[in-house]
Amino acid sequence: MRAYVAGDEAAFRALFDRYAPILFGLARRHLESNDAANEIVQQTFFKLHGARHDFRNDSKLRPWVMTIAMNLMRERWRRHKRRKTSLADDLSYHAAPTPEHTPLETQSRARLLHAALDRLPASQRSVVELHWFQDYPYAEVAKIVGTSEGAVRVRAHRAYKTLKDLLQADFVDE
């Protein structure tokens, strides 16, 4: 990051190559399409570029970049929530493609998990995403979402309990 701030274009390419796949994976799990995820990745790097001189050299880059991406996704969710006009829009937003080579049972369970995650409040869903799927420690998740580690642990506990209850009910109904 220091090299990029100093004007090294190759450093930007290295940052992009390192973080774009991570950001895309994060965004894709939360958004309705590859295009939307790509847009978040592009916007994240645009914001990173605009704020590059604000980056503190004693800070870690990864939490800073992830915070930018999560904030952009929150903004997108808010806009989407305000613009929902029909049930079809809502259903297409929640539809998640699954690989065709995955067995039918695994696809069904993945859909149930995705649906259960969608039913969580955004603050809990982001903590689960970062801690469980991205494997961040709670302290780093707290920096990314802008709250205390204790609050993150409470959100995670509540989210996992809710997910367990939702999934148990869904598997019984299935």
Backbone as JSON Lines, residues from 0, in Angstrom:
{"i":0,"aa":"M","n":[0.84,-1.19,0.0],"ca":[0.0,0.0,0.0],"c":[0.88,1.25,0.0]}
{"i":1,"aa":"R","n":[1.97,1.2,0.77],"ca":[2.87,2.36,0.79],"c":[3.4,2.65,-0.61]}
{"i":2,"aa":"A","n":[3.78,1.6,-1.34],"ca":[4.3,1.78,-2.7],"c":[3.22,2.36,-3.6]}
{"i":3,"aa":"Y","n":[1.98,1.9,-3.46],"ca":[0.89,2.41,-4.27],"c":[0.65,3.9,-4.0]}
{"i":4,"aa":"V","n":[0.63,4.26,-2.72],"ca":[0.44,5.66,-2.35],"c":[1.56,6.52,-2.93]}
{"i":5,"aa":"A","n":[2.76,5.94,-3.01],"ca":[3.9,6.68,-3.57],"c":[3.86,6.77,-5.09]}
{"i":6,"aa":"G","n":[2.88,6.11,-5.73],"ca":[2.71,6.24,-7.17],"c":[3.11,5.02,-7.98]}
{"i":7,"aa":"D","n":[3.42,3.92,-7.35],"ca":[3.83,2.7,-8.06],"c":[2.59,1.97,-8.61]}
{"i":8,"aa":"E","n":[2.41,1.99,-9.94],"ca":[1.25,1.36,-10.56],"c":[1.28,-0.15,-10.4]}
{"i":9,"aa":"A","n":[2.46,-0.75,-10.4],"ca":[2.57,-2.2,-10.2],"c":[2.06,-2.6,-8.81]}
{"i":10,"aa":"A","n":[2.23,-1.73,-7.85],"ca":[1.74,-2.02,-6.51],"c":[0.22,-2.08,-6.49]}
{"i":11,"aa":"F","n":[-0.42,-1.2,-7.27],"ca":[-1.88,-1.27,-7.36],"c":[-2.31,-2.6,-7.96]}
{"i":12,"aa":"R","n":[-1.64,-3.04,-9.01],"ca":[-1.97,-4.32,-9.66],"c":[-1.82,-5.45,-8.65]}
{"i":13,"aa":"A","n":[-0.78,-5.41,-7.83],"ca":[-0.57,-6.44,-6.81],"c":[-1.7,-6.42,-5.77]}
{"i":14,"aa":"L","n":[-2.11,-5.22,-5.36],"ca":[-3.24,-5.1,-4.42],"c":[-4.51,-5.66,-5.04]}
{"i":15,"aa":"F","n":[-4.75,-5.29,-6.29],"ca":[-5.95,-5.76,-6.97],"c":[-5.93,-7.28,-7.11]}
{"i":16,"aa":"D","n":[-4.81,-7.83,-7.53],"ca":[-4.71,-9.28,-7.71],"c":[-4.91,-10.03,-6.38]}
{"i":17,"aa":"R","n":[-4.49,-9.42,-5.29],"ca":[-4.62,-10.08,-3.99],"c":[-6.04,-9.97,-3.45]}
{"i":18,"aa":"Y","n":[-6.64,-8.79,-3.54],"ca":[-7.91,-8.56,-2.85],"c":[-9.17,-8.71,-3.72]}
{"i":19,"aa":"A","n":[-9.06,-8.56,-5.01],"ca":[-10.26,-8.65,-5.86],"c":[-10.97,-9.99,-5.72]}
{"i":20,"aa":"P","n":[-10.28,-11.14,-5.76],"ca":[-11.0,-12.41,-5.6],"c":[-11.68,-12.56,-4.24]}
{"i":21,"aa":"I","n":[-11.03,-12.07,-3.2],"ca":[-11.62,-12.13,-1.85],"c":[-12.87,-11.26,-1.79]}
{"i":22,"aa":"L","n":[-12.77,-10.06,-2.31],"ca":[-13.91,-9.14,-2.3],"c":[-15.05,-9.66,-3.17]}
{"i":23,"aa":"F","n":[-14.7,-10.25,-4.31],"ca":[-15.74,-10.79,-5.19],"c":[-16.49,-11.91,-4.47]}
{"i":24,"aa":"G","n":[-15.75,-12.82,-3.83],"ca":[-16.41,-13.92,-3.11],"c":[-17.32,-13.42,-2.02]}
{"i":25,"aa":"L","n":[-16.86,-12.43,-1.27],"ca":[-17.67,-11.84,-0.21],"c":[-18.93,-11.2,-0.8]}
{"i":26,"aa":"A","n":[-18.76,-10.4,-1.82],"ca":[-19.9,-9.7,-2.43],"c":[-20.86,-10.68,-3.09]}
{"i":27,"aa":"R","n":[-20.35,-11.71,-3.72],"ca":[-21.21,-12.65,-4.45],"c":[-22.14,-13.4,-3.51]}
{"i":28,"aa":"R","n":[-21.63,-13.7,-2.31],"ca":[-22.48,-14.4,-1.35],"c":[-23.6,-13.51,-0.83]}
{"i":29,"aa":"H","n":[-23.45,-12.2,-0.94],"ca":[-24.46,-11.28,-0.42],"c":[-25.34,-10.67,-1.5]}
{"i":30,"aa":"L","n":[-24.92,-10.72,-2.73],"ca":[-25.63,-9.99,-3.77],"c":[-26.25,-10.92,-4.79]}
{"i":31,"aa":"E","n":[-27.1,-10.34,-5.64],"ca":[-27.94,-11.13,-6.53],"c":[-27.25,-11.64,-7.78]}
{"i":32,"aa":"S","n":[-26.11,-11.11,-8.15],"ca":[-25.49,-11.53,-9.41],"c":[-23.99,-11.29,-9.42]}
{"i":33,"aa":"N","n":[-23.33,-11.91,-10.38],"ca":[-21.9,-11.67,-10.57],"c":[-21.65,-10.22,-10.94]}
{"i":34,"aa":"D","n":[-22.53,-9.64,-11.74],"ca":[-22.37,-8.24,-12.13],"c":[-22.41,-7.31,-10.92]}
{"i":35,"aa":"A","n":[-23.34,-7.57,-10.02],"ca":[-23.44,-6.75,-8.81],"c":[-22.18,-6.91,-7.95]}
{"i":36,"aa":"A","n":[-21.68,-8.14,-7.85],"ca":[-20.46,-8.38,-7.07],"c":[-19.27,-7.68,-7.71]}
{"i":37,"aa":"N","n":[-19.17,-7.77,-9.04],"ca":[-18.08,-7.08,-9.74],"c":[-18.16,-5.57,-9.54]}
{"i":38,"aa":"E","n":[-19.37,-5.05,-9.51],"ca":[-19.55,-3.62,-9.29],"c":[-19.05,-3.21,-7.91]}
{"i":39,"aa":"I","n":[-19.32,-4.03,-6.91],"ca":[-18.83,-3.74,-5.55],"c":[-17.3,-3.78,-5.53]}
{"i":40,"aa":"V","n":[-16.71,-4.75,-6.2],"ca":[-15.24,-4.83,-6.25],"c":[-14.67,-3.56,-6.9]}
{"i":41,"aa":"Q","n":[-15.26,-3.16,-8.02],"ca":[-14.78,-1.95,-8.7],"c":[-14.95,-0.72,-7.82]}
{"i":42,"aa":"Q","n":[-16.1,-0.59,-7.19],"ca":[-16.34,0.57,-6.33],"c":[-15.4,0.58,-5.13]}
{"i":43,"aa":"T","n":[-15.1,-0.61,-4.61],"ca":[-14.18,-0.71,-3.47],"c":[-12.8,-0.17,-3.86]}
{"i":44,"aa":"F","n":[-12.31,-0.59,-5.03],"ca":[-10.99,-0.11,-5.45],"c":[-11.02,1.37,-5.84]}
{"i":45,"aa":"F","n":[-12.15,1.83,-6.33],"ca":[-12.29,3.25,-6.63],"c":[-12.2,4.06,-5.33]}
{"i":46,"aa":"K","n":[-12.92,3.58,-4.3],"ca":[-12.89,4.26,-2.99],"c":[-11.5,4.17,-2.37]}
{"i":47,"aa":"L","n":[-10.86,3.0,-2.5],"ca":[-9.51,2.83,-1.99],"c":[-8.58,3.84,-2.63]}
{"i":48,"aa":"H","n":[-8.71,4.0,-3.94],"ca":[-7.87,4.96,-4.65],"c":[-8.13,6.39,-4.13]}
{"i":49,"aa":"G","n":[-9.38,6.73,-3.97],"ca":[-9.72,8.07,-3.52],"c":[-9.25,8.38,-2.11]}
{"i":50,"aa":"A","n":[-9.18,7.34,-1.27],"ca":[-8.81,7.55,0.13],"c":[-7.4,7.04,0.43]}
{"i":51,"aa":"R","n":[-6.62,6.77,-0.6],"ca":[-5.29,6.16,-0.39],"c":[-4.39,6.98,0.51]}
{"i":52,"aa":"H","n":[-4.52,8.29,0.48],"ca":[-3.66,9.13,1.31],"c":[-4.14,9.17,2.76]}
{"i":53,"aa":"D","n":[-5.35,8.68,3.02],"ca":[-5.87,8.62,4.39],"c":[-5.45,7.35,5.11]}
{"i":54,"aa":"F","n":[-4.94,6.37,4.36],"ca":[-4.54,5.1,4.98],"c":[-3.36,5.32,5.91]}
{"i":55,"aa":"R","n":[-3.49,4.81,7.13],"ca":[-2.41,4.93,8.11],"c":[-1.44,3.76,7.91]}
{"i":56,"aa":"N","n":[-0.18,4.07,7.78],"ca":[0.84,3.04,7.53],"c":[0.95,2.01,8.64]}
{"i":57,"aa":"D","n":[0.55,2.36,9.85],"ca":[0.63,1.4,10.96],"c":[-0.61,0.5,11.03]}
{"i":58,"aa":"S","n":[-1.55,0.67,10.12],"ca":[-2.78,-0.13,10.09],"c":[-2.63,-1.3,9.14]}
{"i":59,"aa":"K","n":[-3.52,-2.28,9.33],"ca":[-3.56,-3.41,8.4],"c":[-4.5,-3.03,7.25]}
{"i":60,"aa":"L","n":[-4.11,-3.41,6.06],"ca":[-4.88,-3.05,4.87],"c":[-6.15,-3.87,4.74]}
{"i":61,"aa":"R","n":[-6.07,-5.15,5.02],"ca":[-7.22,-6.04,4.78],"c":[-8.49,-5.58,5.49]}
{"i":62,"aa":"P","n":[-8.45,-5.27,6.79],"ca":[-9.69,-4.8,7.43],"c":[-10.21,-3.5,6.82]}
{"i":63,"aa":"W","n":[-9.31,-2.64,6.4],"ca":[-9.71,-1.37,5.8],"c":[-10.44,-1.62,4.48]}
{"i":64,"aa":"V","n":[-9.89,-2.48,3.64],"ca":[-10.51,-2.79,2.35],"c":[-11.85,-3.5,2.56]}
{"i":65,"aa":"M","n":[-11.89,-4.44,3.5],"ca":[-13.14,-5.17,3.76],"c":[-14.21,-4.23,4.3]}
{"i":66,"aa":"T","n":[-13.83,-3.26,5.11],"ca":[-14.79,-2.29,5.63],"c":[-15.38,-1.47,4.49]}
{"i":67,"aa":"I","n":[-14.54,-1.05,3.57],"ca":[-15.04,-0.3,2.41],"c":[-16.07,-1.14,1.66]}
{"i":68,"aa":"A","n":[-15.73,-2.4,1.39],"ca":[-16.65,-3.28,0.63],"c":[-17.95,-3.51,1.4]}
{"i":69,"aa":"M","n":[-17.86,-3.78,2.7],"ca":[-19.08,-4.02,3.48],"c":[-19.96,-2.78,3.51]}
{"i":70,"aa":"N","n":[-19.37,-1.61,3.63],"ca":[-20.16,-0.38,3.61],"c":[-20.85,-0.19,2.27]}
{"i":71,"aa":"L","n":[-20.16,-0.5,1.18],"ca":[-20.78,-0.4,-0.15],"c":[-21.93,-1.38,-0.28]}
{"i":72,"aa":"M","n":[-21.78,-2.58,0.25],"ca":[-22.87,-3.56,0.18],"c":[-24.05,-3.11,1.03]}
{"i":73,"aa":"R","n":[-23.78,-2.55,2.2],"ca":[-24.88,-2.04,3.03],"c":[-25.66,-0.96,2.3]}
{"i":74,"aa":"E","n":[-24.93,-0.06,1.63],"ca":[-25.6,0.98,0.85],"c":[-26.46,0.35,-0.24]}
{"i":75,"aa":"R","n":[-25.94,-0.65,-0.9],"ca":[-26.68,-1.32,-1.97],"c":[-27.94,-2.0,-1.42]}
{"i":76,"aa":"W","n":[-27.8,-2.68,-0.25],"ca":[-28.96,-3.32,0.37],"c":[-30.03,-2.29,0.69]}
{"i":77,"aa":"R","n":[-29.62,-1.15,1.23],"ca":[-30.59,-0.1,1.57],"c":[-31.32,0.39,0.32]}
{"i":78,"aa":"R","n":[-30.55,0.64,-0.74],"ca":[-31.18,1.09,-1.99],"c":[-32.12,0.01,-2.52]}
{"i":79,"aa":"H","n":[-31.69,-1.24,-2.49],"ca":[-32.51,-2.33,-3.0],"c":[-33.77,-2.48,-2.17]}
{"i":80,"aa":"K","n":[-33.66,-2.36,-0.87],"ca":[-34.81,-2.5,0.02],"c":[-35.85,-1.44,-0.29]}
{"i":81,"aa":"R","n":[-35.39,-0.23,-0.59],"ca":[-36.32,0.85,-0.9],"c":[-36.96,0.69,-2.27]}
{"i":82,"aa":"R","n":[-36.26,0.0,-3.2],"ca":[-36.74,-0.09,-4.57],"c":[-37.55,-1.34,-4.88]}
{"i":83,"aa":"K","n":[-37.67,-2.29,-3.96],"ca":[-38.41,-3.51,-4.25],"c":[-39.82,-3.15,-4.7]}
{"i":84,"aa":"T","n":[-40.2,-3.64,-5.85],"ca":[-41.51,-3.28,-6.37],"c":[-42.44,-4.47,-6.51]}
{"i":85,"aa":"S","n":[-41.89,-5.67,-6.5],"ca":[-42.77,-6.82,-6.67],"c":[-42.17,-8.04,-5.99]}
{"i":86,"aa":"L","n":[-42.98,-9.05,-5.83],"ca":[-42.51,-10.3,-5.26],"c":[-41.46,-10.94,-6.17]}
{"i":87,"aa":"A","n":[-41.62,-10.78,-7.47],"ca":[-40.63,-11.34,-8.41],"c":[-39.26,-10.71,-8.19]}
{"i":88,"aa":"D","n":[-39.19,-9.41,-7.94],"ca":[-37.92,-8.76,-7.65],"c":[-37.31,-9.35,-6.39]}
{"i":89,"aa":"D","n":[-38.15,-9.53,-5.38],"ca":[-37.67,-10.07,-4.11],"c":[-37.13,-11.48,-4.3]}
{"i":90,"aa":"L","n":[-37.85,-12.31,-5.03],"ca":[-37.41,-13.69,-5.23],"c":[-36.13,-13.76,-6.05]}
{"i":91,"aa":"S","n":[-35.99,-12.92,-7.06],"ca":[-34.77,-12.97,-7.87],"c":[-33.58,-12.49,-7.05]}
{"i":92,"aa":"Y","n":[-33.78,-11.6,-6.11],"ca":[-32.69,-11.13,-5.26],"c":[-32.18,-12.25,-4.38]}
{"i":93,"aa":"H","n":[-33.07,-13.1,-3.89],"ca":[-32.68,-14.15,-2.96],"c":[-32.26,-15.44,-3.66]}
{"i":94,"aa":"A","n":[-32.47,-15.55,-4.94],"ca":[-32.08,-16.77,-5.64],"c":[-30.56,-16.84,-5.74]}
{"i":95,"aa":"A","n":[-30.01,-17.96,-5.34],"ca":[-28.55,-18.13,-5.41],"c":[-28.23,-19.3,-6.31]}
{"i":96,"aa":"P","n":[-27.43,-19.07,-7.35],"ca":[-27.09,-20.17,-8.22],"c":[-26.21,-21.18,-7.5]}
{"i":97,"aa":"T","n":[-26.39,-22.44,-7.84],"ca":[-25.56,-23.49,-7.26],"c":[-24.88,-24.24,-8.39]}
{"i":98,"aa":"P","n":[-23.7,-24.75,-8.13],"ca":[-22.99,-25.49,-9.19],"c":[-23.8,-26.7,-9.65]}
{"i":99,"aa":"E","n":[-23.79,-26.96,-10.94],"ca":[-24.59,-28.06,-11.47],"c":[-24.03,-29.42,-11.09]}
{"i":100,"aa":"H","n":[-22.77,-29.5,-10.77],"ca":[-22.18,-30.78,-10.42],"c":[-22.44,-31.17,-8.97]}
{"i":101,"aa":"T","n":[-23.09,-30.31,-8.2],"ca":[-23.38,-30.58,-6.81],"c":[-24.57,-31.51,-6.71]}
{"i":102,"aa":"P","n":[-24.51,-32.53,-5.84],"ca":[-25.66,-33.43,-5.69],"c":[-26.91,-32.65,-5.26]}
{"i":103,"aa":"L","n":[-28.05,-33.16,-5.62],"ca":[-29.33,-32.5,-5.37],"c":[-29.54,-32.2,-3.88]}
{"i":104,"aa":"E","n":[-29.2,-33.13,-3.03],"ca":[-29.39,-32.91,-1.59],"c":[-28.53,-31.75,-1.09]}
{"i":105,"aa":"T","n":[-27.3,-31.68,-1.56],"ca":[-26.41,-30.6,-1.15],"c":[-26.95,-29.26,-1.65]}
{"i":106,"aa":"Q","n":[-27.48,-29.26,-2.87],"ca":[-28.08,-28.03,-3.4],"c":[-29.25,-27.59,-2.54]}
{"i":107,"aa":"S","n":[-30.07,-28.53,-2.14],"ca":[-31.23,-28.22,-1.32],"c":[-30.8,-27.64,0.02]}
{"i":108,"aa":"R","n":[-29.8,-28.25,0.64],"ca":[-29.32,-27.75,1.93],"c":[-28.68,-26.37,1.77]}
{"i":109,"aa":"A","n":[-27.96,-26.17,0.68],"ca":[-27.35,-24.86,0.44],"c":[-28.42,-23.79,0.28]}
{"i":110,"aa":"R","n":[-29.5,-24.12,-0.43],"ca":[-30.6,-23.16,-0.59],"c":[-31.24,-22.84,0.77]}
{"i":111,"aa":"L","n":[-31.42,-23.86,1.59],"ca":[-32.0,-23.63,2.92],"c":[-31.08,-22.75,3.77]}
{"i":112,"aa":"L","n":[-29.78,-23.01,3.71],"ca":[-28.83,-22.19,4.46],"c":[-28.85,-20.75,3.96]}
{"i":113,"aa":"H","n":[-28.84,-20.6,2.64],"ca":[-28.86,-19.24,2.06],"c":[-30.14,-18.5,2.46]}
{"i":114,"aa":"A","n":[-31.26,-19.21,2.42],"ca":[-32.53,-18.6,2.82],"c":[-32.51,-18.22,4.3]}
{"i":115,"aa":"A","n":[-31.93,-19.09,5.13],"ca":[-31.84,-18.78,6.57],"c":[-30.93,-17.58,6.81]}
{"i":116,"aa":"L","n":[-29.81,-17.52,6.1],"ca":[-28.91,-16.36,6.23],"c":[-29.62,-15.08,5.82]}
{"i":117,"aa":"D","n":[-30.43,-15.14,4.78],"ca":[-31.16,-13.96,4.32],"c":[-32.18,-13.47,5.35]}
{"i":118,"aa":"R","n":[-32.6,-14.36,6.23],"ca":[-33.6,-13.98,7.25],"c":[-32.95,-13.32,8.47]}
{"i":119,"aa":"L","n":[-31.64,-13.37,8.55],"ca":[-30.94,-12.71,9.66],"c":[-30.91,-11.2,9.44]}
{"i":120,"aa":"P","n":[-30.87,-10.43,10.52],"ca":[-30.64,-8.98,10.36],"c":[-29.28,-8.77,9.69]}
{"i":121,"aa":"A","n":[-29.14,-7.7,8.94],"ca":[-27.91,-7.44,8.19],"c":[-26.69,-7.41,9.1]}
{"i":122,"aa":"S","n":[-26.82,-6.86,10.3],"ca":[-25.67,-6.78,11.21],"c":[-25.2,-8.17,11.63]}
{"i":123,"aa":"Q","n":[-26.13,-9.09,11.84],"ca":[-25.75,-10.46,12.21],"c":[-25.23,-11.22,10.99]}
{"i":124,"aa":"R","n":[-25.85,-11.01,9.85],"ca":[-25.44,-11.7,8.63],"c":[-24.0,-11.33,8.26]}
{"i":125,"aa":"S","n":[-23.64,-10.06,8.39],"ca":[-22.29,-9.65,8.04],"c":[-21.26,-10.26,8.99]}
{"i":126,"aa":"V","n":[-21.61,-10.38,10.27],"ca":[-20.69,-11.0,11.23],"c":[-20.49,-12.48,10.89]}
{"i":127,"aa":"V","n":[-21.56,-13.17,10.58],"ca":[-21.45,-14.59,10.2],"c":[-20.61,-14.74,8.94]}
{"i":128,"aa":"E","n":[-20.89,-13.89,7.97],"ca":[-20.14,-13.93,6.72],"c":[-18.65,-13.77,6.97]}
{"i":129,"aa":"L","n":[-18.28,-12.77,7.73],"ca":[-16.86,-12.48,7.96],"c":[-16.2,-13.51,8.87]}
{"i":130,"aa":"H","n":[-16.9,-13.93,9.91],"ca":[-16.29,-14.87,10.86],"c":[-16.31,-16.3,10.34]}
{"i":131,"aa":"W","n":[-17.44,-16.76,9.89],"ca":[-17.56,-18.16,9.5],"c":[-17.03,-18.42,8.09]}
{"i":132,"aa":"F","n":[-17.5,-17.66,7.12],"ca":[-17.13,-17.92,5.73],"c":[-15.77,-17.34,5.35]}
{"i":133,"aa":"Q","n":[-15.42,-16.18,5.91],"ca":[-14.13,-15.57,5.59],"c":[-13.06,-15.91,6.62]}
{"i":134,"aa":"D","n":[-13.47,-16.55,7.72],"ca":[-12.53,-17.04,8.74],"c":[-11.74,-15.93,9.44]}
{"i":135,"aa":"Y","n":[-12.38,-14.77,9.62],"ca":[-11.74,-13.69,10.36],"c":[-11.94,-13.92,11.86]}
{"i":136,"aa":"P","n":[-10.94,-13.58,12.65],"ca":[-11.15,-13.61,14.11],"c":[-12.11,-12.5,14.52]}
{"i":137,"aa":"Y","n":[-12.74,-12.68,15.68],"ca":[-13.73,-11.7,16.12],"c":[-13.15,-10.29,16.22]}
{"i":138,"aa":"A","n":[-11.91,-10.17,16.67],"ca":[-11.31,-8.83,16.8],"c":[-11.24,-8.12,15.46]}
{"i":139,"aa":"E","n":[-10.9,-8.84,14.4],"ca":[-10.81,-8.23,13.08],"c":[-12.21,-7.93,12.52]}
{"i":140,"aa":"V","n":[-13.17,-8.81,12.8],"ca":[-14.55,-8.55,12.38],"c":[-15.05,-7.26,13.04]}
{"i":141,"aa":"A","n":[-14.71,-7.08,14.3],"ca":[-15.13,-5.86,15.01],"c":[-14.6,-4.61,14.33]}
{"i":142,"aa":"K","n":[-13.35,-4.64,13.88],"ca":[-12.78,-3.49,13.18],"c":[-13.52,-3.24,11.86]}
{"i":143,"aa":"I","n":[-13.82,-4.31,11.16],"ca":[-14.46,-4.18,9.85],"c":[-15.87,-3.61,9.97]}
{"i":144,"aa":"V","n":[-16.64,-4.13,10.94],"ca":[-18.03,-3.65,11.06],"c":[-18.16,-2.42,11.94]}
{"i":145,"aa":"G","n":[-17.06,-2.03,12.59],"ca":[-17.07,-0.78,13.35],"c":[-17.75,-0.86,14.69]}
{"i":146,"aa":"T","n":[-17.51,-1.94,15.42],"ca":[-18.08,-2.08,16.76],"c":[-17.08,-2.81,17.64]}
{"i":147,"aa":"S","n":[-17.46,-3.08,18.87],"ca":[-16.55,-3.76,19.79],"c":[-16.54,-5.26,19.54]}
{"i":148,"aa":"E","n":[-15.47,-5.9,19.99],"ca":[-15.38,-7.36,19.85],"c":[-16.5,-8.05,20.62]}
{"i":149,"aa":"G","n":[-16.83,-7.53,21.78],"ca":[-17.93,-8.1,22.56],"c":[-19.25,-8.05,21.82]}
{"i":150,"aa":"A","n":[-19.51,-6.92,21.17],"ca":[-20.76,-6.79,20.4],"c":[-20.77,-7.77,19.23]}
{"i":151,"aa":"V","n":[-19.62,-7.97,18.61],"ca":[-19.52,-8.93,17.51],"c":[-19.8,-10.34,18.01]}
{"i":152,"aa":"R","n":[-19.24,-10.69,19.16],"ca":[-19.47,-12.03,19.72],"c":[-20.96,-12.24,20.05]}
{"i":153,"aa":"V","n":[-21.6,-11.21,20.57],"ca":[-23.04,-11.31,20.88],"c":[-23.83,-11.49,19.59]}
{"i":154,"aa":"R","n":[-23.52,-10.68,18.56],"ca":[-24.21,-10.82,17.28],"c":[-24.02,-12.21,16.69]}
{"i":155,"aa":"A","n":[-22.78,-12.7,16.75],"ca":[-22.49,-14.03,16.21],"c":[-23.27,-15.09,16.97]}
{"i":156,"aa":"H","n":[-23.26,-15.01,18.29],"ca":[-23.98,-16.0,19.1],"c":[-25.47,-16.01,18.75]}
{"i":157,"aa":"R","n":[-26.05,-14.82,18.69],"ca":[-27.47,-14.72,18.35],"c":[-27.75,-15.23,16.94]}
{"i":158,"aa":"A","n":[-26.85,-14.89,16.02],"ca":[-27.03,-15.33,14.63],"c":[-26.95,-16.84,14.52]}
{"i":159,"aa":"Y","n":[-25.95,-17.45,15.15],"ca":[-25.8,-18.9,15.07],"c":[-26.97,-19.62,15.72]}
{"i":160,"aa":"K","n":[-27.47,-19.07,16.82],"ca":[-28.64,-19.68,17.47],"c":[-29.86,-19.58,16.55]}
{"i":161,"aa":"T","n":[-30.06,-18.4,15.97],"ca":[-31.18,-18.21,15.05],"c":[-31.05,-19.14,13.84]}
{"i":162,"aa":"L","n":[-29.86,-19.22,13.28],"ca":[-29.64,-20.11,12.13],"c":[-29.94,-21.56,12.5]}
{"i":163,"aa":"K","n":[-29.49,-21.97,13.66],"ca":[-29.75,-23.35,14.1],"c":[-31.25,-23.61,14.18]}
{"i":164,"aa":"D","n":[-31.98,-22.67,14.8],"ca":[-33.43,-22.82,14.93],"c":[-34.11,-22.84,13.56]}
{"i":165,"aa":"L","n":[-33.71,-21.91,12.68],"ca":[-34.32,-21.84,11.36],"c":[-34.04,-23.1,10.55]}
{"i":166,"aa":"L","n":[-32.8,-23.56,10.6],"ca":[-32.43,-24.74,9.81],"c":[-33.08,-26.0,10.36]}
{"i":167,"aa":"Q","n":[-33.19,-26.13,11.67],"ca":[-33.87,-27.29,12.24],"c":[-35.33,-27.3,11.8]}
{"i":168,"aa":"A","n":[-35.97,-26.16,11.81],"ca":[-37.37,-26.07,11.39],"c":[-37.49,-26.38,9.9]}
{"i":169,"aa":"D","n":[-36.56,-25.85,9.08],"ca":[-36.61,-26.1,7.64],"c":[-36.35,-27.56,7.3]}
{"i":170,"aa":"F","n":[-35.42,-28.21,8.0],"ca":[-35.12,-29.62,7.71],"c":[-36.28,-30.51,8.13]}
{"i":171,"aa":"V","n":[-36.99,-30.13,9.2],"ca":[-38.15,-30.89,9.63],"c":[-39.26,-30.74,8.59]}
{"i":172,"aa":"D","n":[-39.44,-29.5,8.06],"ca":[-40.49,-29.25,7.08],"c":[-40.18,-29.91,5.74]}
{"i":173,"aa":"E","n":[-38.9,-30.1,5.44],"ca":[-38.49,-30.63,4.14],"c":[-38.85,-32.04,4.01]}
